[in-house]
Amino acid sequence: MKHKGFIFDMDGVVVDNHSFHFKAWMEFSKKYSFPLNAEIYRDTFNGKTNADLFRMIFGNISDQEIRQYGDEKESLYQELYKNQMKPHTGLLDFLKFLKDNHLKIALGTSAPTMNVNFTLDSLSLRHFFDVIVDGPMVSQGKPHPQVYELCAKGLRLNPEDCVVFEDSLAGLQSGKSAGCSIIGVATSHTEQELKSHVSQIIRDFSDSTVFHL
């Protein structure tokens, strides 16, 4: 393996869960009467922190209001997803391979801490990750490179020694701007949609190319 660090986004990468987030956001949008459809969600919601999203929706609201809206929306999501959750195809074998080869692993996500805990603890994945950076730990969401810069720093590696697995266009730009290599994961976008943004694309971690990065 030419890379020393492997950094994973969560939503759409560790778990293929975008349909459940979308359903939760649609319920939330109906309650609070703001426009939302699949195209808006795909193009403007993926990769952003809840703080960014709720300010985009509601304007200049307080941190307390952001927390309240976030708890409400994420509770909807967790209720929808809790009985359907599973690691993305091939992920467990790949994480075990990385651990067995003493390679460093990080999670870099815009998701709130409650969803990180929900995912990692429900699936017993936490022990694989040497570093976890989530939404409340960053002041600037994707496509800003901060989340992946923090991951590389936490792993004590140069960004160019790390590879980022991302499904969103904002996330791919974030990883690239941080100086990392980037791999597109075709969950929230099709392979065709990703092609103009990234040269290497996988559908899931059963793709044997991930074992030679």
C-alpha positions in Angstrom: 0.0 0.0 0.0 1.5 3.3 -1.0 -0.8 5.3 1.4 -0.3 5.3 5.1 -3.6 6.8 6.2 -7.1 5.9 5.1 -9.9 8.4 5.8 -13.6 7.6 5.4 -16.5 9.9 5.2 -19.5 8.3 7.0 -22.8 8.9 5.3 -22.8 7.2 1.9 -19.4 5.6 2.6 -19.3 3.7 5.9 -23.1 3.2 5.5 -25.2 3.5 2.4 -27.9 5.5 4.1 -28.8 8.5 2.0 -32.3 7.4 1.2 -33.0 7.4 5.0 -31.6 10.8 5.5 -33.6 12.1 2.5 -36.9 10.6 4.0 -36.1 12.3 7.3 -35.4 15.6 5.7 -38.6 15.4 3.6 -40.6 14.9 6.8 -38.8 17.8 8.4 -39.4 20.0 5.3 -43.1 19.3 5.3 -43.4 20.3 9.0 -41.4 23.5 8.5 -42.6 24.3 5.0 -39.4 24.8 3.0 -38.8 23.5 -0.5 -37.0 20.2 -0.8 -36.8 17.5 -3.4 -34.3 14.8 -4.5 -32.3 17.2 -6.7 -32.0 19.9 -4.1 -31.0 17.4 -1.5 -28.4 15.8 -3.7 -26.8 19.0 -5.0 -26.9 21.2 -1.9 -27.3 19.1 1.3 -24.6 16.4 0.9 -21.4 17.1 2.9 -22.7 20.1 4.8 -22.9 20.4 8.6 -26.2 20.7 10.3 -25.2 24.3 11.4 -24.7 25.2 7.7 -27.9 23.5 6.6 -30.2 25.0 9.3 -28.8 28.5 8.7 -29.4 28.0 5.0 -33.0 27.0 5.7 -33.9 29.3 8.6 -31.5 32.2 8.3 -29.5 33.7 11.2 -30.7 31.4 14.0 -29.0 30.8 17.4 -26.8 27.8 18.3 -29.5 26.6 20.6 -32.1 26.6 17.8 -29.6 24.7 15.6 -29.2 22.0 18.3 -33.0 21.7 18.7 -33.6 21.4 15.0 -30.7 19.0 14.7 -31.9 16.7 17.4 -35.4 16.7 15.9 -34.2 15.9 12.4 -31.6 13.3 13.5 -34.2 11.6 15.7 -36.4 11.2 12.6 -33.5 9.7 10.7 -32.4 7.3 13.4 -35.9 6.0 13.9 -36.2 5.3 10.1 -32.7 3.7 9.8 -32.2 1.8 13.1 -33.6 -1.5 11.9 -32.0 -1.3 8.5 -28.5 -0.3 9.3 -25.5 -2.3 8.1 -21.9 -1.5 7.0 -21.4 -0.7 3.4 -20.7 -3.8 1.2 -17.1 -5.0 1.8 -16.3 -2.4 4.4 -15.7 -4.8 7.3 -13.2 -6.9 5.4 -11.4 -3.8 4.2 -11.1 -2.2 7.7 -9.8 -5.6 9.1 -7.3 -5.7 6.3 -6.1 -2.1 7.1 -5.8 -3.0 10.8 -4.0 -6.2 10.2 -1.4 -4.3 8.1 -1.0 -1.6 10.8 -2.3 1.2 8.6 -3.9 4.3 10.2 -7.7 4.9 9.8 -9.8 8.0 10.4 -13.4 9.0 10.1 -14.0 12.5 8.7 -17.6 13.5 8.5 -19.9 16.5 8.6 -22.4 14.5 10.6 -23.4 15.4 14.1 -21.9 13.5 17.0 -25.2 11.8 17.8 -25.2 10.2 14.4 -21.6 9.2 14.6 -22.2 7.5 17.9 -25.4 5.9 16.5 -23.6 4.5 13.5 -20.3 3.4 15.0 -21.7 1.9 18.2 -24.7 0.2 16.6 -22.4 -1.5 14.1 -19.4 -2.0 16.6 -17.1 -0.1 14.3 -15.5 2.4 16.6 -12.5 0.3 17.5 -11.3 0.5 13.8 -10.8 4.3 13.8 -7.7 5.9 15.3 -9.1 9.4 14.8 -12.7 10.6 14.5 -13.5 14.2 13.3 -17.2 15.0 13.1 -19.4 18.1 12.4 -19.2 19.9 15.7 -15.4 19.7 15.6 -15.1 21.8 12.4 -15.8 25.5 12.0 -16.0 25.3 8.2 -17.9 22.4 6.5 -17.1 20.7 3.2 -16.1 21.6 0.5 -13.6 23.5 2.8 -10.7 21.1 3.5 -10.7 21.5 7.3 -12.2 18.2 8.2 -9.6 16.2 6.2 -6.8 18.4 7.3 -7.8 17.6 10.9 -7.9 13.9 10.1 -4.4 13.9 8.7 -3.1 15.9 11.6 -4.7 13.5 14.1 -3.2 10.6 12.3 0.2 12.4 12.4 0.5 12.1 8.7 1.0 14.5 5.8 -2.2 14.8 3.7 -0.4 13.5 0.6 0.1 10.2 2.5 -3.6 9.8 3.0 -6.5 8.7 0.8 -10.1 9.9 1.3 -13.2 7.9 0.5 -16.1 10.2 -0.4 -19.5 10.1 -2.0 -20.4 13.7 -2.2 -19.0 16.3 -4.6 -18.4 18.7 -1.7 -16.5 16.0 0.1 -14.3 15.1 -2.8 -13.4 18.7 -3.2 -12.6 18.9 0.5 -10.3 15.9 0.3 -8.6 17.2 -2.8 -8.1 20.7 -1.4 -6.6 19.2 1.8 -3.9 17.5 -0.4 -5.1 14.0 0.0 -5.7 11.4 -2.8 -9.5 10.9 -3.3 -11.6 7.9 -4.2 -15.3 8.4 -5.2 -17.9 6.1 -3.8 -20.9 5.9 -6.1 -23.8 6.0 -3.7 -25.3 9.5 -3.6 -24.1 10.1 -7.1 -23.8 7.8 -10.1 -20.4 6.8 -11.5 -21.1 9.0 -14.5 -21.8 12.0 -12.3 -18.6 11.5 -10.4 -16.4 11.0 -13.4 -15.7 14.7 -14.0 -14.7 15.2 -10.4 -12.5 12.2 -9.6 -10.5 9.7 -11.6 -11.0 6.6 -9.4 -14.5 5.4 -8.5 -15.8 2.4 -6.6 -19.3 1.2 -6.0 -18.4 -0.3 -2.7 -15.5 -1.9 -0.8 -15.8 -5.3 -2.5 -13.9 -3.6 -5.3 -10.5 -5.3 -5.2 -8.7 -2.1 -6.2 -9.0 -0.7 -2.7 -6.5 -3.3 -1.5 -3.8 -1.8 -3.7 -4.0 1.9 -2.9 
